Amino acid sequence: MDLIHVRAVCPPELTERVEEFLAGDPYVLNLIVLRGAARHPDGDSVVCDVLTGAGNGVLRGLRELRLDVDGSLVVEQVGMAFPGPASQGATRRLGALAGAPVWEEVEARIRSGGRYPPSFYLYLVVAGLIGSVGIVTNSQILIVGAMVVGPEYGAIVAVALGIDRGERGMVRSGLSALGRGFLLTVVVTLLFGLLIRGFGLQSEAFDRGLRPVSNLINTPNFFSFAVAALAGVVGIVSLTEARTGALLGVFISVTTIPAAADLSVSVAFGSWSEACGSLVQLLVNVTVLIGVGALALRFQRRIWRYVARTQAARGGGRP
């Protein structure tokens, strides 16, 4: 049984309406109202558990009452709950909506990944350096490691959400962070590549032109587009369902950091056609991931709205 826990501080003049709204919802459990118990802000404490599938409707109703503006509203996932008769009956009535994501939580998760402190750029540069070592040593393991370290997918999804929600500021900040981050990564990795070339530290096979890892990265084709599109869909679904294992698979399947690293290494070794191919690979992956991410977010919302309307027409759930 999936639950979210709602904690609210309610102004006294609003408490009766909030209590009435929550008590009248069949998917709200364990409702507790403590008058005058809250401080900072002062008010009445209201706590309850909500079946996750009904969370969108409950949170929407509380926000329509302006509880998030005039009071305080905190939502968190319940790690474990023992189902009782009331919760089991409510879950059955909820039907297909039991698996619906809580969109406020999904957006909060994406927005948290859309912050760009100095560590964002540090991780990006380090990932590029690891990727460059993987390229000159023909090590696929290091390329995979670079993909996992790279933080760029959080910025990509934040841009996709900004496009979906029409928030230009989020789109601008995400694209700016990606542009600055990849530019910094390419410059630092280029200097590192020149250092490798100057001291002859590249592998013998790489020096002879045997570069299977690099060739795989710098030759964009139909499959580059297909993998990026599929990764974009899986990435959004894994974020909405909080499936970290699937999200890790997305990190390993997108060719962004490896393309930036290969661009730098190719320039350092004077392989200009390979550098152009890597640049195209990078742009294709970032563009496709953003576009598919925005479409996948919008499509998922529409699907779940349709499910909610269908469920409500049958006498269960809420639209």
RAJO-V476573 format. One record per residue. N is the residue number from 1. PSI is psi in whole degrees, 0 to 359 (* if undefined). D_FIRST is the distance of its C-alpha to the first C-alpha in whole Angstrom. Layout:
n=N psi=PSI d_first=D_FIRST
n=N psi=PSI d_first=D_FIRST
//
This chain:
n=1 psi=123 d_first=0
n=2 psi=127 d_first=4
n=3 psi=152 d_first=6
n=4 psi=146 d_first=10
n=5 psi=126 d_first=13
n=6 psi=125 d_first=16
n=7 psi=129 d_first=19
n=8 psi=147 d_first=22
n=9 psi=121 d_first=26
n=10 psi=131 d_first=28
n=11 psi=140 d_first=31
n=12 psi=324 d_first=32
n=13 psi=348 d_first=34
n=14 psi=348 d_first=30
n=15 psi=317 d_first=28
n=16 psi=318 d_first=29
n=17 psi=320 d_first=28
n=18 psi=316 d_first=25
n=19 psi=318 d_first=24
n=20 psi=318 d_first=25
n=21 psi=313 d_first=23
n=22 psi=319 d_first=19
n=23 psi=334 d_first=20
n=24 psi=357 d_first=21
n=25 psi=124 d_first=17
n=26 psi=348 d_first=15
n=27 psi=7 d_first=12
n=28 psi=127 d_first=13
n=29 psi=159 d_first=12
n=30 psi=44 d_first=14
n=31 psi=128 d_first=17
n=32 psi=130 d_first=20
n=33 psi=122 d_first=24
n=34 psi=111 d_first=26
n=35 psi=129 d_first=30
n=36 psi=17 d_first=32
n=37 psi=345 d_first=30
n=38 psi=147 d_first=29
n=39 psi=145 d_first=32
n=40 psi=69 d_first=33
n=41 psi=157 d_first=32
n=42 psi=145 d_first=33
n=43 psi=198 d_first=31
n=44 psi=141 d_first=28
n=45 psi=128 d_first=25
n=46 psi=122 d_first=22
n=47 psi=148 d_first=18
n=48 psi=166 d_first=15
n=49 psi=145 d_first=11
n=50 psi=136 d_first=11
n=51 psi=130 d_first=8
n=52 psi=319 d_first=9
n=53 psi=338 d_first=10
n=54 psi=4 d_first=12
n=55 psi=324 d_first=13
n=56 psi=315 d_first=17
n=57 psi=319 d_first=18
n=58 psi=314 d_first=17
n=59 psi=323 d_first=19
n=60 psi=318 d_first=22
n=61 psi=319 d_first=22
n=62 psi=324 d_first=23
n=63 psi=328 d_first=25
n=64 psi=332 d_first=27
n=65 psi=0 d_first=28
n=66 psi=27 d_first=29
n=67 psi=328 d_first=27
n=68 psi=342 d_first=26
n=69 psi=311 d_first=30
n=70 psi=345 d_first=31
n=71 psi=228 d_first=29
n=72 psi=141 d_first=26
n=73 psi=122 d_first=23
n=74 psi=135 d_first=20
n=75 psi=136 d_first=17
n=76 psi=155 d_first=15
n=77 psi=144 d_first=11
n=78 psi=121 d_first=10
n=79 psi=321 d_first=10
n=80 psi=139 d_first=8
n=81 psi=140 d_first=7
n=82 psi=117 d_first=8
n=83 psi=136 d_first=7
n=84 psi=181 d_first=10
n=85 psi=320 d_first=12
n=86 psi=315 d_first=12
n=87 psi=325 d_first=8
n=88 psi=319 d_first=8
n=89 psi=320 d_first=11
n=90 psi=322 d_first=10
n=91 psi=319 d_first=8
n=92 psi=320 d_first=11
n=93 psi=329 d_first=13
n=94 psi=328 d_first=12
n=95 psi=229 d_first=12
n=96 psi=336 d_first=13
n=97 psi=350 d_first=13
n=98 psi=335 d_first=9
n=99 psi=9 d_first=10
n=100 psi=138 d_first=13
n=101 psi=154 d_first=14
n=102 psi=109 d_first=15
n=103 psi=328 d_first=18
n=104 psi=322 d_first=20
n=105 psi=319 d_first=18
n=106 psi=312 d_first=19
n=107 psi=322 d_first=22
n=108 psi=322 d_first=22
n=109 psi=318 d_first=21
n=110 psi=318 d_first=24
n=111 psi=326 d_first=27
n=112 psi=329 d_first=26
n=113 psi=352 d_first=27
n=114 psi=28 d_first=30
n=115 psi=143 d_first=32
n=116 psi=71 d_first=35
n=117 psi=174 d_first=37
n=118 psi=329 d_first=39
n=119 psi=333 d_first=37
n=120 psi=313 d_first=36
n=121 psi=326 d_first=39
n=122 psi=312 d_first=40
n=123 psi=320 d_first=37
n=124 psi=315 d_first=38
n=125 psi=315 d_first=42
n=126 psi=318 d_first=41
n=127 psi=319 d_first=39
n=128 psi=320 d_first=42
n=129 psi=318 d_first=44
n=130 psi=317 d_first=42
n=131 psi=321 d_first=42
n=132 psi=323 d_first=46
n=133 psi=319 d_first=46
n=134 psi=326 d_first=44
n=135 psi=312 d_first=47
n=136 psi=343 d_first=50
n=137 psi=3 d_first=49
n=138 psi=43 d_first=47
n=139 psi=109 d_first=44
n=140 psi=331 d_first=41
n=141 psi=318 d_first=39
n=142 psi=327 d_first=40
n=143 psi=316 d_first=39
n=144 psi=318 d_first=36
n=145 psi=319 d_first=36
n=146 psi=320 d_first=37
n=147 psi=320 d_first=34
n=148 psi=321 d_first=32
n=149 psi=325 d_first=34
n=150 psi=132 d_first=34
n=151 psi=9 d_first=32
n=152 psi=337 d_first=34
n=153 psi=328 d_first=30
n=154 psi=319 d_first=29
n=155 psi=321 d_first=32
n=156 psi=315 d_first=32
n=157 psi=325 d_first=29
n=158 psi=320 d_first=30
n=159 psi=317 d_first=33
n=160 psi=318 d_first=31
n=161 psi=320 d_first=29
n=162 psi=320 d_first=32
n=163 psi=316 d_first=33
n=164 psi=321 d_first=30
n=165 psi=358 d_first=30
n=166 psi=30 d_first=34
n=167 psi=97 d_first=34
n=168 psi=327 d_first=38
n=169 psi=318 d_first=37
n=170 psi=321 d_first=34
n=171 psi=314 d_first=36
n=172 psi=315 d_first=39
n=173 psi=322 d_first=38
n=174 psi=314 d_first=36
n=175 psi=322 d_first=39
n=176 psi=317 d_first=41
n=177 psi=319 d_first=39
n=178 psi=316 d_first=39
n=179 psi=310 d_first=43
n=180 psi=319 d_first=44
n=181 psi=314 d_first=41
n=182 psi=325 d_first=42
n=183 psi=315 d_first=46
n=184 psi=318 d_first=46
n=185 psi=315 d_first=44
n=186 psi=317 d_first=47
n=187 psi=311 d_first=50
n=188 psi=318 d_first=49
n=189 psi=328 d_first=48
n=190 psi=314 d_first=51
n=191 psi=321 d_first=53
n=192 psi=320 d_first=52
n=193 psi=320 d_first=53
n=194 psi=323 d_first=56
n=195 psi=316 d_first=56
n=196 psi=315 d_first=55
n=197 psi=319 d_first=58
n=198 psi=323 d_first=60
n=199 psi=2 d_first=60
n=200 psi=40 d_first=59
n=201 psi=354 d_first=56
n=202 psi=157 d_first=54
n=203 psi=156 d_first=54
n=204 psi=320 d_first=57
n=205 psi=317 d_first=55
n=206 psi=320 d_first=54
n=207 psi=330 d_first=58
n=208 psi=0 d_first=59
n=209 psi=6 d_first=57
n=210 psi=97 d_first=54
n=211 psi=67 d_first=51
n=212 psi=322 d_first=48
n=213 psi=313 d_first=45
n=214 psi=317 d_first=47
n=215 psi=326 d_first=48
n=216 psi=327 d_first=45
n=217 psi=317 d_first=44
n=218 psi=18 d_first=47
n=219 psi=75 d_first=47
n=220 psi=142 d_first=45
n=221 psi=194 d_first=44
n=222 psi=322 d_first=42
n=223 psi=331 d_first=40
n=224 psi=315 d_first=39
n=225 psi=315 d_first=38
n=226 psi=315 d_first=36
n=227 psi=318 d_first=34
n=228 psi=319 d_first=34
n=229 psi=315 d_first=33
n=230 psi=319 d_first=30
n=231 psi=323 d_first=29
n=232 psi=318 d_first=29
n=233 psi=311 d_first=26
n=234 psi=323 d_first=24
n=235 psi=316 d_first=24
n=236 psi=317 d_first=23
n=237 psi=319 d_first=20
n=238 psi=327 d_first=19
n=239 psi=318 d_first=19
n=240 psi=330 d_first=17
n=241 psi=4 d_first=14
n=242 psi=44 d_first=15
n=243 psi=98 d_first=17
n=244 psi=329 d_first=19
n=245 psi=316 d_first=21
n=246 psi=324 d_first=22
n=247 psi=323 d_first=23
n=248 psi=322 d_first=25
n=249 psi=326 d_first=26
n=250 psi=317 d_first=27
n=251 psi=321 d_first=29
n=252 psi=342 d_first=31
n=253 psi=346 d_first=32
n=254 psi=136 d_first=34
n=255 psi=73 d_first=37
n=256 psi=295 d_first=38
n=257 psi=313 d_first=39
n=258 psi=324 d_first=41
n=259 psi=319 d_first=43
n=260 psi=319 d_first=44
n=261 psi=317 d_first=45
n=262 psi=327 d_first=47
n=263 psi=312 d_first=48
n=264 psi=314 d_first=50
n=265 psi=319 d_first=51
n=266 psi=318 d_first=52
n=267 psi=317 d_first=54
n=268 psi=326 d_first=55
n=269 psi=11 d_first=57
n=270 psi=22 d_first=58
n=271 psi=83 d_first=56
n=272 psi=322 d_first=56
n=273 psi=321 d_first=55
n=274 psi=323 d_first=52
n=275 psi=318 d_first=51
n=276 psi=319 d_first=51
n=277 psi=320 d_first=49
n=278 psi=320 d_first=47
n=279 psi=316 d_first=47
n=280 psi=317 d_first=46
n=281 psi=316 d_first=43
n=282 psi=312 d_first=42
n=283 psi=320 d_first=42
n=284 psi=314 d_first=41
n=285 psi=313 d_first=38
n=286 psi=315 d_first=37
n=287 psi=314 d_first=38
n=288 psi=318 d_first=36
n=289 psi=319 d_first=33
n=290 psi=311 d_first=33
n=291 psi=313 d_first=34
n=292 psi=323 d_first=31
n=293 psi=315 d_first=29
n=294 psi=317 d_first=30
n=295 psi=320 d_first=30
n=296 psi=321 d_first=26
n=297 psi=312 d_first=25
n=298 psi=318 d_first=27
n=299 psi=317 d_first=26
n=300 psi=318 d_first=22
n=301 psi=316 d_first=22
n=302 psi=322 d_first=24
n=303 psi=312 d_first=22
n=304 psi=330 d_first=19
n=305 psi=320 d_first=21
n=306 psi=316 d_first=23
n=307 psi=318 d_first=19
n=308 psi=317 d_first=19
n=309 psi=319 d_first=22
n=310 psi=317 d_first=22
n=311 psi=319 d_first=19
n=312 psi=323 d_first=21
n=313 psi=335 d_first=24
n=314 psi=1 d_first=22
n=315 psi=11 d_first=21
n=316 psi=162 d_first=17
n=317 psi=189 d_first=16
n=318 psi=143 d_first=18
n=319 psi=* d_first=21
//
